[in-house]
Amino acid sequence: MCRNITVLRGLEPAATDQEIYAAAQQYVRKVGGLSGLSSTTKPAVDKAVAAIAAATTTLLAELPERRVPPTTEPPLRRIAAREAAAGG
């Protein structure tokens, strides 16, 4: 499950709050079977994303440093790199 969630441990520079939040959103949407949000699902999703982002931040802070960096970059970094290369 959640094969598409990018590894955040060992990134240089370290994962940002925005990257952690994006990973938490991916996780919640996958587990909840949600492709979008409605007024009835948004409160529960927002609460779950905040809790998972907080737990992820704690986890990354408490794990030992990784010897080998991840093989892929988080989606937000890939988008930023494409925009920088395109001059945008």
C-alpha positions in Angstrom: 0.0 0.0 0.0 1.1 3.6 -0.6 3.9 2.8 -2.9 3.8 6.3 -4.3 4.6 8.0 -1.0 8.1 9.3 -1.3 10.8 8.5 1.3 11.5 11.6 3.3 14.2 10.3 5.7 17.7 11.2 4.6 16.8 14.0 2.2 19.4 16.8 1.8 18.3 19.3 2.7 15.9 17.7 5.2 12.2 17.3 4.4 10.3 20.5 4.8 7.0 20.9 6.6 5.3 21.3 3.2 6.8 17.9 2.0 5.7 16.2 5.2 2.2 17.6 4.9 2.0 16.5 1.2 3.0 12.9 2.2 0.4 12.9 5.0 -2.2 14.0 2.5 -1.2 11.2 0.1 -1.5 8.7 2.9 -4.9 9.8 4.1 -6.3 10.0 0.6 -5.0 6.5 -0.2 -6.2 4.9 3.1 -9.6 6.8 2.9 -10.1 5.9 -0.7 -10.6 9.6 -1.5 -9.9 11.2 -4.8 -11.2 14.6 -3.7 -12.7 16.3 -0.7 -16.3 17.3 0.0 -17.7 19.3 2.8 -18.6 16.1 4.6 -15.1 14.5 4.3 -12.9 17.6 4.7 -13.0 18.0 8.5 -12.0 14.3 9.1 -9.3 14.5 6.4 -7.8 17.7 7.7 -7.7 16.3 11.3 -6.1 13.0 10.1 -3.5 14.9 7.9 -2.5 17.1 10.8 -2.1 14.1 13.1 -0.1 12.1 10.6 2.1 15.1 9.7 2.9 15.6 13.3 3.7 11.9 13.8 5.9 11.9 10.7 7.8 15.0 11.9 8.4 13.2 15.3 9.4 10.0 13.5 11.9 11.7 11.2 13.5 13.6 14.2 13.9 10.4 16.2 15.2 8.0 13.6 19.0 7.8 13.2 20.5 9.4 10.1 20.3 7.5 6.9 23.6 6.4 5.4 22.3 6.4 1.8 20.0 9.1 0.6 16.7 8.1 -1.0 16.8 7.2 -4.7 13.9 9.5 -5.5 13.0 13.1 -4.7 9.7 14.2 -3.3 7.2 15.4 -5.9 7.4 19.0 -4.6 11.2 19.0 -5.3 10.7 17.5 -8.8 8.1 20.2 -9.6 10.4 23.0 -8.4 13.3 21.6 -10.4 11.2 21.5 -13.6 10.0 25.0 -13.0 13.6 26.2 -12.4 14.8 24.5 -15.5 12.0 26.1 -17.5 12.9 29.5 -16.1 9.6 29.8 -14.2 
